[in-house]
């Protein structure tokens, strides 16, 4: 099963007056992100635990694609039939969402030969990966053919050449390019000639939700994707940065004002070795690229590269690389307008969150920081929510009201796949633009404790099985 993630915006475009040697002049602010999994559990969890709504589906041969929306964030889960030939629904029962008799006919024009097979997965590649994985970040572009030509001249490898899919709503053209990060690829999608509610070949089940007009869920107000974090091997950050800068026109985003240009944001002490480097869409006018940042409804998604440092021993980045088998997407940050309410709704539905050490909420300085921001430490502690004040940008005095302080709140789910790899983050920003630098140590300790417990439980289970076998 594969999952797709799509994020919409107002549709503002990146226009290049003097195009650099990249495809940034063709990228649109809207983006589609895809993930993959082997089972239906993630689809079930998106609805029952993370409060997404199923709004569109596609059935073809032995595959099924399901689209879920929450605010401007959309996941599309791609399922394959199991060995018994049966595809299970969200609650494990045989599928009840059959293709309607009056559903629109879809036609695949041109492109790769296997993409013309209607049973194949559309808008992605049907690659098999040994573990559950998030593997595709997709961008909407103005002209797929032009982007394809520009990227191919720069040496990019394409997994799917420009392919056009058509139904009664119009045409959509896409191609898939392989990235420099492990199994991550990027779908380039042109929807400018399509008037349908989603994508050709999909049956829309909830028309209001497909347009983003669903009733506002005040209990879990997730609005869009905030950031995506890659887990990468040591000494590969610069290679990843160069690839995205040269080909997609991304630019460095400094996590901390004192961050070293070459080294990134580094924590290398007390058993913790981590390097974080961030990037975002290029926003400097001297490069000839215009972004209408005045529109407050514009959503922006940053990319963070995480790699471990060798001096402090094994950590969660190393664990991801080992269990995932390759570099990849470690987590996605979901932006919420009320993190306490969202965490409460998800926890009540069974979502498990990492909790920092209890001392995090009892430290005098941290308690005062939370209270000055208008939050009660005991409420945040209930869900493991971390708070970080933007000290480098916040010039207000310690006694300033919460409205005048810049801070963020964040909480992290435990891994949502069978392996300890991919997880989700809830983040609420109150003027802060970083990623909770002050919380990294607390989060690190909680994740390390979780990993050690999982390793200990696994060893004990293995010992129990050995004893039982010996007795038999």
RORO-835589 format. One line per 4 residues: their letters; for each residue x, y, z of C-alpha. Coordinates in Angstrom, 1 decimal. Example, Ala and Ser with C-alpha at 12.3 -4.5 7.8 and 13.67 -1.06 7.14 Angstrom:
% residues 2
as	12.3:-4.5:7.8 ~ 13.7:-1.1:7.1
% end
This chain:
% residues 472
xxxx	0.0:0.0:0.0 ~ 1.3:3.4:-0.8 ~ 0.1:6.7:0.7 ~ 0.0:10.0:-1.0
xxxx	0.1:13.4:0.7 ~ -1.2:16.5:-1.0 ~ -1.1:20.0:0.3 ~ -3.0:22.8:-1.4
xxxx	-2.7:26.6:-1.1 ~ -4.2:29.6:-2.9 ~ -2.5:28.5:-6.0 ~ 0.1:31.3:-6.1
xxxx	3.0:30.5:-8.4 ~ 6.8:31.0:-8.4 ~ 7.6:33.1:-11.4 ~ 11.2:33.6:-12.6
xxxx	12.1:36.8:-14.3 ~ 15.6:35.4:-14.9 ~ 15.3:31.7:-14.6 ~ 18.2:29.9:-12.9
xxxx	19.5:26.5:-14.0 ~ 16.6:24.7:-12.2 ~ 12.9:24.1:-12.5 ~ 11.9:26.6:-9.9
xxxx	10.3:28.9:-12.5 ~ 7.8:26.1:-13.1 ~ 7.0:25.0:-9.5 ~ 3.7:26.0:-8.0
xxxx	3.2:26.5:-4.3 ~ 0.7:23.6:-4.1 ~ 2.3:20.3:-3.6 ~ 1.4:16.6:-3.3
xxxx	3.2:14.2:-1.0 ~ 3.1:10.5:-1.2 ~ 3.8:7.7:1.2 ~ 3.9:4.0:1.0
xxxx	2.9:1.2:3.3 ~ 2.3:-2.6:2.9 ~ -1.1:-2.8:4.8 ~ -4.3:-0.9:5.4
xxxx	-3.5:0.0:9.0 ~ -2.2:3.5:8.0 ~ -5.5:4.2:6.1 ~ -7.5:3.1:9.1
xxxx	-5.5:5.2:11.5 ~ -5.8:8.3:9.3 ~ -9.6:8.2:9.8 ~ -10.0:6.8:13.3
xxxx	-7.0:8.3:15.0 ~ -5.7:11.3:13.0 ~ -9.2:12.6:12.1 ~ -8.7:12.8:8.3
xxxx	-11.8:12.3:6.0 ~ -11.9:9.9:3.1 ~ -13.1:11.9:0.1 ~ -12.0:10.1:-3.1
xxxx	-11.1:6.6:-4.3 ~ -9.9:4.8:-7.4 ~ -10.2:1.1:-8.1 ~ -8.3:-0.6:-10.9
xxxx	-7.4:-4.2:-11.2 ~ -5.5:-5.4:-8.1 ~ -4.9:-1.9:-6.7 ~ -6.9:0.7:-4.9
xxxx	-6.1:4.3:-4.1 ~ -7.9:6.2:-1.3 ~ -7.6:10.0:-0.7 ~ -8.0:11.5:2.7
xxxx	-8.1:15.2:3.6 ~ -7.6:17.3:6.7 ~ -7.6:21.1:6.1 ~ -5.2:21.6:3.2
xxxx	-3.4:18.3:3.8 ~ -4.3:15.3:1.7 ~ -3.0:11.7:2.0 ~ -3.7:9.2:-0.8
xxxx	-3.2:5.6:0.2 ~ -2.3:3.2:-2.6 ~ -3.3:-0.4:-1.7 ~ -2.4:-3.7:-3.5
xxxx	-4.3:-6.9:-3.1 ~ -2.9:-9.4:-0.6 ~ -1.9:-12.9:-1.6 ~ -5.5:-14.2:-1.2
xxxx	-6.6:-11.6:-3.8 ~ -8.6:-9.6:-1.2 ~ -8.2:-5.9:-0.5 ~ -9.4:-5.0:3.0
xxxx	-11.2:-1.8:3.9 ~ -10.4:0.6:6.7 ~ -12.0:-1.6:9.4 ~ -10.6:-4.8:8.0
xxxx	-13.8:-5.9:6.2 ~ -14.2:-6.6:2.5 ~ -14.3:-3.4:0.4 ~ -17.7:-1.7:0.3
xxxx	-16.5:1.3:-1.7 ~ -16.9:-0.1:-5.2 ~ -16.4:1.8:-8.4 ~ -19.8:3.3:-9.3
xxxx	-21.5:2.2:-12.6 ~ -21.6:5.8:-13.7 ~ -18.0:6.6:-12.8 ~ -16.0:8.5:-15.3
xxxx	-13.8:6.5:-17.7 ~ -10.1:7.2:-17.5 ~ -7.6:7.0:-20.3 ~ -3.8:7.1:-20.0
xxxx	-2.2:8.7:-22.9 ~ 1.5:8.3:-23.8 ~ 4.3:8.0:-21.2 ~ 5.8:4.8:-19.9
xxxx	4.4:1.5:-21.3 ~ 3.5:0.1:-17.9 ~ 1.8:3.3:-16.8 ~ -0.7:2.7:-19.6
xxxx	-1.9:-0.4:-17.7 ~ -5.1:0.8:-15.8 ~ -4.3:-1.6:-13.0 ~ -1.1:0.3:-12.2
xxxx	-0.7:3.0:-9.6 ~ -1.3:6.4:-11.1 ~ 0.7:9.6:-10.2 ~ 3.4:7.5:-8.5
xxxx	5.7:4.5:-9.1 ~ 4.7:1.0:-8.1 ~ 8.0:0.3:-6.5 ~ 8.2:-2.5:-3.9
xxxx	10.0:-1.6:-0.7 ~ 10.8:-4.2:2.1 ~ 9.3:-2.1:4.9 ~ 6.6:0.5:5.3
xxxx	7.9:3.8:4.0 ~ 7.0:7.4:3.1 ~ 8.6:7.9:-0.3 ~ 7.2:10.6:-2.6
xxxx	7.0:14.4:-2.4 ~ 5.1:15.7:-5.3 ~ 5.0:19.3:-6.7 ~ 2.5:20.9:-8.9
xxxx	4.1:22.6:-11.9 ~ 3.0:24.7:-14.8 ~ 4.5:22.6:-17.5 ~ 5.6:19.0:-16.9
xxxx	7.2:18.6:-20.3 ~ 9.3:21.7:-19.8 ~ 10.3:20.7:-16.3 ~ 11.1:17.2:-17.5
xxxx	13.4:18.6:-20.2 ~ 15.1:21.0:-17.9 ~ 15.8:18.4:-15.2 ~ 16.9:15.7:-17.7
xxxx	19.5:18.2:-19.1 ~ 20.8:18.6:-15.6 ~ 21.2:14.8:-15.2 ~ 18.1:13.8:-13.3
xxxx	16.9:10.2:-13.5 ~ 13.2:9.8:-14.3 ~ 11.2:6.8:-13.1 ~ 8.1:7.8:-15.1
xxxx	8.4:10.1:-18.2 ~ 5.7:12.7:-18.9 ~ 2.3:10.8:-18.8 ~ -1.1:12.3:-19.4
xxxx	-4.2:11.0:-17.7 ~ -7.7:12.0:-19.0 ~ -11.3:11.7:-17.9 ~ -14.4:13.8:-18.4
xxxx	-13.0:16.6:-16.2 ~ -10.0:17.2:-18.4 ~ -6.3:16.3:-18.6 ~ -3.6:15.9:-15.9
xxxx	0.1:15.4:-16.9 ~ 2.7:14.0:-14.5 ~ 6.2:12.5:-14.4 ~ 8.2:11.1:-11.5
xxxx	11.9:12.0:-10.8 ~ 14.2:10.1:-8.5 ~ 15.7:12.2:-5.8 ~ 19.2:12.0:-4.2
xxxx	17.7:10.9:-0.9 ~ 17.3:7.1:-0.6 ~ 14.0:5.9:-2.0 ~ 12.5:9.4:-2.1
xxxx	11.1:10.5:-5.5 ~ 9.1:13.5:-6.7 ~ 6.0:13.5:-8.8 ~ 5.7:16.6:-11.0
xxxx	2.0:17.3:-11.6 ~ 0.3:19.7:-14.0 ~ -3.5:20.2:-13.2 ~ -4.0:23.4:-15.2
xxxx	-6.1:21.6:-17.8 ~ -8.2:19.8:-15.3 ~ -11.6:21.0:-14.0 ~ -12.4:18.0:-11.8
xxxx	-12.4:18.0:-8.1 ~ -9.3:15.9:-7.6 ~ -7.5:13.8:-10.2 ~ -8.6:11.8:-13.3
xxxx	-9.6:8.2:-12.4 ~ -10.8:9.0:-8.9 ~ -14.4:8.8:-7.8 ~ -15.2:11.7:-5.5
xxxx	-17.1:10.4:-2.5 ~ -17.3:13.7:-0.5 ~ -17.5:16.8:-2.8 ~ -17.3:19.3:-0.1
xxxx	-14.3:17.7:1.5 ~ -12.6:17.4:-1.9 ~ -12.8:21.2:-2.3 ~ -11.6:21.8:1.2
xxxx	-15.1:23.1:2.2 ~ -15.7:20.5:4.9 ~ -17.1:21.7:8.2 ~ -14.4:23.0:10.4
xxxx	-13.3:20.5:13.0 ~ -12.6:22.6:16.0 ~ -11.5:19.6:18.1 ~ -8.6:18.9:15.8
xxxx	-7.8:22.0:13.7 ~ -5.0:20.7:11.5 ~ -4.6:23.0:8.5 ~ -1.5:22.0:6.4
xxxx	1.9:20.4:6.3 ~ 4.5:22.5:8.2 ~ 7.7:20.6:7.3 ~ 9.2:17.3:6.2
xxxx	12.4:15.8:7.8 ~ 14.8:13.5:6.0 ~ 17.0:11.1:7.9 ~ 20.3:10.9:6.0
xxxx	23.7:9.1:6.5 ~ 26.6:11.0:8.0 ~ 28.4:13.5:5.7 ~ 25.7:13.6:3.1
xxxx	23.9:16.9:4.0 ~ 25.8:19.0:1.6 ~ 25.1:16.6:-1.3 ~ 21.4:16.7:-0.5
xxxx	21.4:20.5:-0.2 ~ 23.2:21.0:-3.5 ~ 20.8:18.7:-5.3 ~ 17.7:20.7:-4.1
xxxx	19.3:24.1:-4.6 ~ 20.5:23.4:-8.1 ~ 17.5:21.5:-9.4 ~ 14.5:22.8:-7.5
xxxx	15.8:26.2:-6.5 ~ 15.5:25.6:-2.7 ~ 17.5:27.9:-0.4 ~ 19.1:27.5:3.0
xxxx	16.8:28.2:6.0 ~ 18.8:28.9:9.2 ~ 17.3:27.2:12.2 ~ 19.3:29.3:14.6
xxxx	20.8:32.7:14.2 ~ 24.2:31.5:15.4 ~ 24.1:28.5:13.1 ~ 27.3:27.8:11.2
xxxx	26.9:28.0:7.4 ~ 28.8:24.8:6.7 ~ 28.1:22.8:9.9 ~ 24.4:23.5:10.3
xxxx	22.6:23.4:13.7 ~ 24.7:21.0:15.7 ~ 24.2:19.4:19.2 ~ 27.2:17.3:20.2
xxxx	27.2:16.7:23.9 ~ 25.8:14.7:26.8 ~ 25.4:11.6:24.7 ~ 23.6:13.4:21.9
xxxx	25.1:13.9:18.5 ~ 22.8:15.5:15.9 ~ 23.1:17.8:12.9 ~ 20.1:19.6:11.4
xxxx	20.1:21.6:8.2 ~ 16.9:23.2:6.8 ~ 15.9:24.5:3.3 ~ 12.9:26.2:1.8
xxxx	11.6:27.7:-1.4 ~ 13.9:30.5:-2.6 ~ 12.4:33.8:-1.6 ~ 15.1:36.4:-2.4
xxxx	13.9:38.9:-5.0 ~ 17.4:39.4:-6.5 ~ 17.2:35.8:-7.8 ~ 14.2:36.9:-9.9
xxxx	11.6:34.7:-8.1 ~ 8.4:36.2:-6.7 ~ 6.4:34.7:-3.9 ~ 3.3:36.6:-2.7
xxxx	4.1:36.3:1.0 ~ 1.7:39.1:1.9 ~ -1.2:36.5:1.6 ~ -1.4:35.1:5.1
xxxx	-3.3:32.0:3.7 ~ -0.2:30.9:1.8 ~ 1.2:27.8:3.4 ~ 4.9:27.0:3.2
xxxx	6.5:23.6:3.8 ~ 10.2:23.5:4.8 ~ 12.6:20.5:4.5 ~ 14.9:19.5:7.2
xxxx	17.9:17.2:6.8 ~ 18.9:15.2:10.0 ~ 22.1:13.2:10.3 ~ 23.8:11.8:13.4
xxxx	27.3:12.5:14.7 ~ 29.7:9.7:15.4 ~ 31.0:10.9:18.8 ~ 27.9:10.2:20.9
xxxx	27.0:6.7:20.0 ~ 24.0:5.2:18.3 ~ 20.8:7.2:18.1 ~ 17.3:7.4:16.5
xxxx	18.7:8.6:13.1 ~ 21.0:5.6:13.0 ~ 18.0:3.4:14.0 ~ 15.9:4.8:11.2
xxxx	18.6:4.1:8.6 ~ 19.0:0.6:9.9 ~ 15.3:-0.4:10.1 ~ 14.3:1.5:7.0
xxxx	17.3:0.2:5.0 ~ 18.0:3.5:3.3 ~ 17.8:7.3:3.8 ~ 14.2:8.6:3.7
xxxx	11.5:10.7:5.2 ~ 11.6:10.3:9.0 ~ 8.6:12.5:9.9 ~ 6.1:15.1:8.6
xxxx	5.0:18.0:10.8 ~ 1.3:18.7:10.8 ~ 0.4:22.4:11.5 ~ -2.4:22.8:14.0
xxxx	-4.1:26.0:15.2 ~ -4.7:24.4:18.7 ~ -2.2:21.7:19.7 ~ -3.8:21.0:23.1
xxxx	-7.2:20.3:21.5 ~ -5.6:18.3:18.6 ~ -3.5:16.2:21.0 ~ -6.5:15.6:23.2
xxxx	-8.6:14.4:20.3 ~ -5.9:12.1:18.9 ~ -4.9:10.7:22.3 ~ -8.6:9.9:23.0
xxxx	-8.6:8.0:19.7 ~ -5.5:5.9:20.6 ~ -2.6:7.9:19.2 ~ 0.5:7.5:21.4
xxxx	2.8:10.5:21.9 ~ 6.4:10.7:23.1 ~ 6.7:12.3:26.6 ~ 9.8:14.1:27.7
xxxx	11.3:13.4:31.2 ~ 8.9:14.6:34.0 ~ 11.6:17.1:35.1 ~ 11.0:19.1:31.8
xxxx	7.7:20.5:33.2 ~ 9.0:21.1:36.8 ~ 12.1:23.1:36.0 ~ 11.5:26.6:37.3
xxxx	12.7:28.3:34.1 ~ 10.6:26.1:31.8 ~ 7.5:26.5:34.0 ~ 7.8:30.3:33.9
xxxx	8.4:30.1:30.1 ~ 5.1:28.2:29.7 ~ 3.1:30.4:32.0 ~ 4.4:33.6:30.4
xxxx	3.1:32.1:27.1 ~ -0.3:31.6:28.7 ~ -0.1:27.8:29.1 ~ -0.4:25.6:32.2
xxxx	2.5:23.2:32.6 ~ 0.3:20.4:33.9 ~ -1.9:20.6:30.8 ~ 1.0:20.4:28.4
xxxx	2.5:17.6:30.5 ~ -0.7:15.5:30.1 ~ 0.0:15.1:26.4 ~ 3.8:15.5:26.3
xxxx	3.6:18.9:24.5 ~ 6.9:20.8:24.4 ~ 7.1:24.6:24.3 ~ 10.0:26.6:22.9
xxxx	10.4:30.4:23.0 ~ 12.1:32.0:20.0 ~ 14.9:33.6:22.1 ~ 16.8:34.9:19.1
xxxx	13.9:36.7:17.5 ~ 11.8:37.5:20.6 ~ 13.0:41.0:21.8 ~ 10.1:41.4:24.3
xxxx	10.9:41.6:28.0 ~ 10.4:38.6:30.3 ~ 7.2:40.2:31.6 ~ 5.6:40.7:28.1
xxxx	2.1:39.3:27.5 ~ 1.7:36.0:25.7 ~ 0.4:37.9:22.6 ~ 3.8:39.6:22.2
xxxx	6.0:36.5:22.6 ~ 7.2:34.3:19.8 ~ 7.1:30.6:20.6 ~ 6.0:27.3:19.3
xxxx	4.4:24.1:20.7 ~ 5.1:20.6:19.4 ~ 4.4:17.0:20.2 ~ 5.6:13.9:18.5
xxxx	3.8:10.6:17.9 ~ 5.4:7.3:18.4 ~ 6.3:5.5:15.1 ~ 3.1:4.7:13.2
xxxx	4.5:1.8:11.1 ~ 5.6:-1.6:12.3 ~ 9.2:-0.5:12.3 ~ 10.6:2.3:14.4
xxxx	10.9:4.6:11.4 ~ 8.2:7.1:10.3 ~ 6.2:9.3:12.8 ~ 4.1:12.5:12.8
xxxx	4.5:15.7:14.6 ~ 1.9:18.3:15.7 ~ 3.2:21.8:15.7 ~ 1.5:25.1:16.6
xxxx	3.4:28.3:15.8 ~ 2.9:31.6:17.6 ~ 5.4:33.7:15.6 ~ 8.3:31.3:16.0
xxxx	9.8:30.1:12.7 ~ 12.3:27.4:13.9 ~ 11.8:23.8:14.9 ~ 12.0:23.9:18.7
xxxx	15.8:24.0:19.1 ~ 15.3:24.3:22.9 ~ 13.2:21.1:22.9 ~ 15.6:18.9:20.9
xxxx	17.4:17.6:24.0 ~ 14.2:16.7:25.8 ~ 12.8:15.0:22.7 ~ 16.0:13.2:22.1
xxxx	16.0:11.7:25.6 ~ 12.4:10.6:25.4 ~ 13.0:8.9:22.0 ~ 16.2:7.3:23.2
xxxx	14.3:5.9:26.3 ~ 11.6:4.5:24.0 ~ 14.2:2.8:21.7 ~ 16.0:1.3:24.7
xxxx	12.7:-0.1:26.1 ~ 11.8:-1.5:22.7 ~ 15.2:-3.1:22.4 ~ 14.9:-4.5:25.9
xxxx	11.4:-5.9:25.2 ~ 12.6:-7.5:22.0 ~ 15.6:-9.1:23.7 ~ 13.3:-10.4:26.5
xxxx	10.8:-11.8:24.0 ~ 13.7:-13.5:22.1 ~ 15.0:-15.0:25.4 ~ 11.5:-16.3:26.3
xxxx	11.1:-18.0:22.9 ~ 14.5:-19.6:23.3 ~ 13.6:-21.0:26.8 ~ 10.3:-22.3:25.5
xxxx	12.0:-24.0:22.6 ~ 14.6:-25.6:24.8 ~ 11.9:-26.9:27.1 ~ 9.9:-28.4:24.2
% end
